[in-house]
Amino acid sequence: VTVSVLYWSLCRKLAMRACFVAVFCAVALAFAGIGVSAQSRAVRVLLVGNFGPSSGTNTLRFPPLPEGSDVPQQAGWPDTVAGAVRTLSSRIEMQYPGVSFELPVLVNTEGRVTTAVTRLAAELNRTTYDAVVISDAYSVSVAAQTSIVETYGSTGPLVVMALAASPDVDFASPSVGPTTVRDVPADAVQASRLLVALEAVSWQAFSVVSTGDDYGDGFVASLQAAMSAKQLPPRILTNAKLEGWSSATRDASDEQLMRTLATMGAPGVVVAGGRGTAARVLAAAARARRKWATDVPALENLFFVFTSSAMTDFPVLSADAPRNHAVFAPAFSSADSLSTGGWIESSSATSDGLAFQVSYALDAMSLVGATAAAAAANGSAPTGTAMLASVAAGTALPRTLFTGSHRIAAATRNRVTDGDFVLGQFTHATRAVFTNVVTVDGSQRVGVAVNGTIPRSTQSVVQICLVGSDSCADYANVAHSLFAMLDARNRRQAPLLPIGVSIKPVPLAAGTTGVRAINAVMNHAHDCDFLVGPSRTALTIAINPLVTYYGVPTLDFGSTSPVLSDKVQFPYFSRTVPTETQFAKATAGAFRHFGWETVTIITSQDAFGAGIVEHYTTALNDQATGVEKSYMLDPHDSTNASIAAALLDIREQLITRIVVVALPASDEQLANFFAGVANLGMQQSHLFLFTDTICQYTALRPEVRLPLIGSICVLPQYNADPLVPPDTAEAMQLLSAGGFDNDRCSLQYSDMYSPFAHDAANVVIDTIARMVEGNGGKLSDPANPARSIFNNGTRVVEMMRAVNLRNGLTGTVRLGANGDRSNAAFTLQIQQRSGVVQFGTWTENVGFRPDADVTITWMDNTTVVPKASTRPLSFIAAKTAAKNPAVIAVSVLGFIVTISLFVFCCKYQHMKRQVAGVQGARRSSAAGIEMGGKA
């Protein structure tokens, strides 16, 4: 309007040429004004962070906080962060001409998610912001970022995450973070650099403690991923989680955790958790040292390395008197340099913990300034979309850097850093600053070495995977194997591990199917130096390709199938339990003792079942006992159809009433079996012999077998049950982490295979001790120092099969060249009305030996051994004829031929005698005539 008025006024007063000049000048001035307006609009920035509770007055020399701000006027380092950011906002205007900032507004989260969301929502409704810097812990940062996206959608402000490092949130996703970037190195980067730093201070093994939240779980996952990429990474001895924050239960569990960590044999502990975790861990360690100083002297040696989240826990870290911790963090500007630069006050409250948070908040503001300048240069207002475009184009790099050289990757919107990472301790004066520093640069080269202030954590670790089905029987077996390993690790019983060597047991629940077993083992097989289990033949066959590919020596305590004796197919497999072939011999010995000449077999339609039929038939035939018929059932049939059909056929069609049941079935299938026996009335008419799986099932449910008087179980012999240690807390934690159900199953139960699981653990420990001793006390392979001696699976298997473990719970343990146990012995138990009674034993040398002092009462309440069949002769003849007509025909024909030959022979002999008599009479007559003539 102004231009138009001037134009017509000048046109009336001036000549035409003068008019054109005036119009040109006015338009030029107008566009110049528009340009100044576009570039000079002040950028509105919101700073979100934990600025603590209200206390005292503001002691900073920076301008006072704006009226109406959510930040209380207070003393201490939280104000320092806010003041430094506000100072930088004014200095950025000098760095980027044409860019100005309004005084940043602060939202105090007080470290709580609900507070952050409520206060942030109120501020966003009051004012529109161009950029939001979030400088808080992970959970609060993500909640705040989510609130911004829900408020603005895809057209919101530029959001800069200044402290949240966990990779769980994909900020590059349009739905998650349409205008969000992260200006702190992600946990995946921090974890990989941490491994380099730990190797520099000789941490070959360490424990991990984390909080069960997104940050703790995310960092541990990143650490494990970084370790899997290394050829010979350090070993994590245990991965423990801090339980809830309720003080009623927390203190005792924390102290117990410290005690457990001290027994691991290596002092190093990496701690990953949110705000407050460092203070909690250090306090628990101090209490545990006071409580168990005499019993567990290793508590004095624990050394903690905290992740960067601990930088917000000052001054707690510097207040702990024992120098038992360090912090690993991305590079930042020291408190001294920030104070010299005029960014923070030089006062007693400042420390490098404060400097860390200030540095990343300042760099986040520098990034905002750079992106705003880039947007203005393109003629755009400083909106989130415009500023993000400069990040994607890679044109916006901060000129003021407080945390080392870096850029933001366009694809991931994450920080890509070439800067240093720092592992160091702090002085324990009031002013806490980094000292004894190890640096790792962007290319993972190690800088300054520590002069002995961070202790070595050099325990050599052997990882042993303990695999079992999720049945309560196998829960007990894995638990007792685990108890033996923890006892050996803690040097409580023989065989003892060599000095400087520790073990890491890793329980893994493998379900009841091959698919679940493969899933359970797949992610761990490459880390397993040994595998103990999985106790079921079907599961062993399923995971065999994995253990063969990775060359993992496997020692089983419950898989009995003869199929596994084939060392071409199963080169790494051995077992402490006898094979099914030996079971069959013990069974045949008992049958011969009772005089049973024929039996039937129920088994599964798979490799295990085929082996059962073959080896039982051979063993029984050797003892003059025949197999009338074998039933091979679908192992995956969860209904009672196939089981009921087999039982009905046995009742109606078979001559024998002796039934061998070798069925590796699920609990549901076995329940159907016993229900079928009861429903068909076979409890009083048939005798059953059960193999291991069903004997395990009935041991847990004795009421199921009680009606089957005279039923027999053949069990591998052992001398004593394994003991449950008084302290089971660590074992339960490991079992739960491996997928086992501590609530459904009891640690106090001992299964028939638990002694064999216990001895399997000791065989592995004995093998470790012999191999390390033979290698001069070292784990590294002399032929290839980058590899462990346990990476040579073939050699480990040879050493394991050379075991001669005396005084085991199952006797002396010796293995043959094919990995099978060479000294098998069995106990035979029979069901009586009073319970289960042992009535005999079987050994390779002696065979079956009955207990002389045991009198067996059978199902008819007599002590007379029942016959194998009670069928009448007509039934036997009819069934035999119906099933084998050709045999009957041949037999009848043979009988007729035999009788015919007999008759023929008789007649022949009779005729021969007659002929002989006639000839004799003739000779006599001739002789008489001759004598008479002479006379």
Secondary structure, 3 states (H helix, E strand, C coil): CHHHHHHHHHHHHCCHHHHHHHHHHHHHHHHHHHHHHHHHCCECEEEEECCCCCCCCCCCCCCCCCCCCCCCCCCCHHHHHHHHHHHHHHHHHHHCCCCCECCCEEEECCCCHHHHHHHHHHHHHHCCCCEEEEECCHHHHHHHHHHHHHHHHHHCCEEEECCCCCCCCCCCCCCCCCCEEECCCCHHHHHHHHHHHHHHCCECEEEEEEECCHHHHHHHHHHHHHHHCCCCCCEEEEEEEECCCCHHHHHHHHHHHHHHHHCCCCCEEEEECCCCHHHHHHHHHHHHHHHCCCCCHHHHHCEEEECHHHHHHCCHHHHCCCCCEEEEEECCCCHHHHHHCCCCCCCCCCCHHHHHHHHHHHHHHHHHHHHHHHHHHCCCCCCHHHHHHHHHHCCCCCCCCCCCCEEECCCCCCEEECCCEEEEEECCCCCCCEEEEEEECCCCCECCCCCCCCCCECCEEEEEEEEECCCHHHHHHHHHHHHHHHHHHCCCCCCCCCCCEEEEEEEEECCCCHHHHHHHHHCCHHHCCEEECCCCHHHHHHHHHHHHHHCCCEEECCCCCHHHHCCCCCCCEEECCCCHHHHHHHHHHHHHHHCCCEEEEEEECCHHHHHHHHHHHHHHHHCCCEEEEEEEECCCCCCCHHHHHHHHHHHHHCCCCEEEEECCCCHHHHHHHHHHHHHCCCCCCCEEEECHHHHHHHHHCHHHHCCCCCCEEEEECCCCCCCCCCCCHHHHHHHHHCCCCCCCCCCCCCCCCHHHHHHHHHHHHHHHHHHHHHCCCCCEECCEEEEEHHHCHHHHHHHHHCCEEEEECCEEEEECCCCCECCCEEEEEEEECCEEEEEEEEECCCEEEECCCCCCCCCCCCCCCCCCCCCCHHHHHHHHHHHCHHHHHHHHHHHHHHHHHHHHHHHHHHHHHHHHHHHHHHHHHHHHHHHHHHC
